[in-house]
Amino acid sequence: MRRIKALANCLGELNDIATGENLIADGPTLKSLTDRQASREKQLIRSARNAVAAFGETKRFWPKQT
């Protein structure tokens, strides 16, 4: 659960950034938001990649069906 929660949190925050950019009309407000979120977005993408890798290593709860 911890691993999937970490992934969901990263993806949720990335979605918030994308949605915020789409909701604000072009102009100085969008430029300011985009500049502030750029480094956070890169950090979240790295964290999401790590979370996906960790989730992929998670032991299966149920046996794999053949």
Secondary structure by P-SEA (a helix, b strand, c coil): caaaaaaaaaaaaaaaaaaaaaaccccaaaaaaaaaaaaaaaaaaaaaaaaaaaaaaccccccccc
